[in-house]
Amino acid sequence: MTSGNITPRIALDNWYLTPLGQRVQDLEADYLKTQLFLYYGQRIVQLGALGWEQRFLDQYWLPNLYVVEEIPAPACNNSKVSCLSRYETLSITSEIADWVLIPHRLEYESNWKVVLEEVERILKPEGTLFVLGFNPWSAPHLKQLLCKKKTSFPECSGLLSSDTVMRVLQALNFEADKCTCFYPGKAKIKSTAYESIYWPLGAVSYVIRARKRRFTPIQGKSPWRIRSLIHRPAPVPIPQPEPL
């Protein structure tokens, strides 16, 4: 919670109205629009309303979006809140979501690891998770810390690096090996080689794409038994009855 009566969501909405926030919003919306490959009947669960979901979701898919908020908040611009629930104990059925979006919400949660555990619970096997976060080493955030005064950068209780989030996701059986950084001063998303040089200061935010994996162990008494199962010949097809 931020100072005064301004909730973290409102503070984030106000930051997205600044020139830097609008540029970051453009980059994040363009990325999500190219990465969300939806099929008929799939459900999307989003933790926290943004107000510009229509920028990365077509009108056809917006009814499949379920937005979860922790506390009652003023109505967001063009956003619908499906249910009110704490992120640490989501009141959602297990393995019901095909996609889960966490847009800059882990920074405001003290038990953010528990939130990821809940996301793993509601996500279907082979479902996809997107985690958007702020770079703790970005120039606007460092300026806010060094000056010790309020700036245009959103106030967060604790920023998380992409490596920290990816390690926790991998411990939860997620395949999280891809992280994309957003540089507001650049015309488009840069390659990994560019990120390795300019990541600490240039990138304001990042997004992690992870897929939930479900591993099923093969039961067997020994490796030879498993080998015999793998190389077992195919069964003989059922013969068709001869026509009369």
C-alpha positions in Angstrom: 0.0 0.0 0.0 1.3 3.4 -0.9 1.2 6.5 1.3 -2.2 8.2 1.9 -5.4 6.9 0.4 -3.8 6.0 -3.0 -3.8 2.3 -3.5 -1.0 0.6 -5.5 -3.3 0.0 -8.4 -4.2 3.7 -8.6 -0.6 4.7 -8.3 0.3 2.4 -11.2 -2.6 3.8 -13.3 -1.3 7.3 -12.7 2.2 6.3 -13.7 1.0 4.8 -17.0 -0.4 8.3 -17.8 3.1 9.8 -17.6 5.2 10.0 -20.8 7.5 7.2 -19.6 4.6 5.1 -18.5 2.8 5.6 -21.9 5.9 4.4 -23.7 6.2 1.3 -21.5 2.5 0.7 -21.9 2.9 0.7 -25.7 5.8 -1.8 -25.6 4.0 -4.1 -23.1 0.7 -4.1 -25.0 2.5 -4.8 -28.3 4.3 -7.7 -26.8 1.2 -9.3 -25.2 -0.8 -8.8 -28.4 1.8 -10.9 -30.4 2.2 -13.6 -27.7 -1.4 -14.3 -26.8 -2.5 -17.1 -29.1 -6.0 -17.9 -27.9 -8.3 -20.7 -29.0 -12.1 -21.1 -28.6 -13.2 -21.6 -25.0 -9.9 -20.8 -23.4 -9.9 -18.8 -20.1 -7.6 -15.9 -19.2 -7.1 -14.9 -15.5 -5.5 -11.6 -14.8 -4.4 -10.5 -11.3 -5.3 -6.8 -11.2 -7.0 -4.6 -13.7 -5.0 -2.4 -16.0 -7.7 -0.4 -17.8 -6.1 -1.0 -21.3 -6.8 -4.7 -21.8 -8.5 -3.9 -25.1 -5.1 -2.9 -26.5 -3.8 -6.5 -26.4 -7.1 -8.4 -26.5 -9.6 -8.2 -29.3 -13.3 -7.6 -28.5 -14.0 -11.3 -29.4 -11.7 -12.5 -26.6 -12.5 -9.9 -23.9 -15.5 -12.0 -22.5 -12.9 -14.8 -21.8 -10.9 -12.5 -19.5 -11.5 -12.8 -15.8 -9.9 -10.0 -13.7 -9.3 -10.5 -10.0 -8.8 -7.6 -7.6 -7.9 -7.8 -3.9 -9.9 -4.9 -2.6 -12.9 -2.9 -4.0 -11.5 -0.1 -6.1 -13.0 2.6 -8.3 -14.0 1.4 -11.7 -11.1 1.1 -14.1 -11.2 2.5 -17.7 -12.9 -0.2 -19.9 -12.0 -2.9 -17.4 -14.3 -5.4 -15.7 -13.5 -7.0 -12.3 -14.8 -10.6 -12.2 -14.2 -11.3 -8.5 -12.6 -9.9 -5.4 -10.1 -12.2 -3.8 -6.7 -12.1 -2.1 -4.0 -13.2 -4.5 -2.5 -15.4 -1.8 -5.7 -17.4 -1.5 -7.4 -17.2 -4.8 -11.1 -18.2 -4.7 -10.7 -19.9 -8.1 -11.1 -23.6 -9.0 -7.8 -25.5 -9.5 -6.5 -26.0 -13.1 -9.2 -23.9 -14.8 -7.1 -21.2 -16.5 -5.4 -21.6 -19.8 -3.5 -18.3 -19.5 -2.6 -16.2 -16.4 -1.4 -12.6 -16.5 0.3 -10.9 -13.6 0.8 -7.3 -14.6 3.1 -5.6 -12.0 1.4 -7.1 -9.0 4.2 -9.1 -7.3 6.0 -5.9 -6.4 3.2 -5.0 -4.0 2.9 -8.5 -2.4 5.0 -9.4 0.7 4.3 -13.1 0.1 4.8 -13.0 -3.7 6.0 -16.6 -3.7 2.7 -17.8 -2.3 1.0 -15.9 -5.1 3.0 -17.8 -7.7 2.0 -21.1 -5.9 -1.6 -20.1 -6.2 -1.1 -19.3 -9.9 0.4 -22.7 -10.5 -2.6 -24.2 -8.8 -5.3 -22.5 -11.0 -3.3 -22.9 -14.2 -3.9 -25.9 -16.4 -1.0 -28.3 -17.3 0.9 -26.8 -20.3 -0.8 -23.4 -19.6 1.1 -20.2 -20.0 1.9 -17.5 -17.5 3.1 -13.9 -18.1 4.7 -12.0 -15.3 5.3 -8.3 -15.9 7.7 -6.6 -13.5 9.8 -3.5 -13.0 13.6 -3.6 -13.3 15.1 -2.8 -9.9 18.2 -1.5 -11.5 16.5 0.9 -13.9 17.6 4.5 -13.9 14.2 6.0 -12.8 14.1 3.6 -9.8 17.7 4.3 -8.8 17.0 8.0 -9.0 14.0 7.6 -6.7 16.2 5.8 -4.1 19.1 8.2 -4.3 17.1 11.3 -4.1 14.9 9.9 -1.4 11.8 11.8 -2.6 8.8 11.0 -4.7 9.3 10.8 -8.4 7.1 9.8 -11.3 8.2 6.1 -10.9 5.6 4.0 -9.1 6.3 3.3 -5.4 6.6 -0.4 -4.7 7.4 -2.2 -1.5 10.1 -4.3 -3.2 11.1 -4.7 -6.8 12.0 -8.2 -8.0 14.7 -9.0 -10.5 13.8 -11.3 -13.4 16.3 -13.9 -12.3 14.7 -14.1 -8.8 11.3 -14.7 -10.3 12.5 -17.2 -12.8 14.2 -19.3 -10.2 11.0 -19.5 -8.1 9.0 -20.4 -11.3 11.5 -23.2 -12.1 11.1 -24.6 -8.6 7.3 -24.7 -9.2 7.8 -26.9 -12.4 7.5 -24.0 -14.8 9.6 -23.8 -17.9 10.7 -20.2 -17.5 13.7 -19.7 -19.7 12.6 -16.5 -21.7 12.7 -13.0 -20.4 12.0 -9.9 -22.6 13.1 -6.4 -21.6 11.5 -3.1 -22.5 13.6 -0.1 -23.4 11.4 3.0 -23.6 14.1 4.9 -25.6 14.2 2.3 -28.3 11.9 1.9 -31.2 11.4 -1.8 -30.7 12.4 -4.7 -28.4 16.0 -5.5 -28.7 17.8 -8.8 -29.0 19.3 -10.8 -26.1 22.8 -9.5 -27.0 21.7 -5.9 -26.6 20.0 -6.8 -23.3 23.2 -8.3 -21.9 25.0 -4.9 -22.3 22.3 -2.4 -21.5 19.9 -4.4 -19.2 21.0 -2.9 -15.8 20.1 0.7 -16.5 18.2 0.9 -19.9 15.3 -1.4 -19.3 12.4 -0.1 -17.2 10.3 -3.3 -17.1 10.4 -6.9 -18.3 8.1 -9.8 -18.9 8.7 -13.5 -18.2 6.8 -16.1 -20.2 6.6 -19.5 -18.5 4.8 -22.7 -19.2 3.5 -25.0 -16.6 4.9 -28.5 -17.0 3.3 -31.7 -15.7 5.8 -34.5 -15.5 4.5 -38.1 -15.3 7.2 -40.6 -14.2 7.4 -44.0 -16.0 6.8 -46.8 -13.6 9.3 -49.7 -14.0 11.5 -52.0 -12.0 14.7 -51.2 -13.9 16.0 -49.2 -16.9 15.9 -52.4 -18.9 12.2 -52.7 -18.2 11.6 -49.1 -19.4 13.7 -49.9 -22.5 11.6 -52.9 -23.3 8.4 -50.8 -23.0 9.7 -48.2 -25.3 10.9 -50.6 -28.0 7.9 -53.0 -27.7 6.4 -53.7 -31.2 3.2 -52.1 -32.2 0.0 -54.2 -31.6 -1.5 -56.0 -34.5 -4.5 -54.1 -35.9 -8.0 -55.6 -35.4 -9.0 -57.4 -38.6 -12.0 -56.0 -40.4 -14.9 -58.5 -41.1 -15.1 -59.7 -44.6 -18.0 -58.4 -46.6 -20.9 -60.8 -47.2 
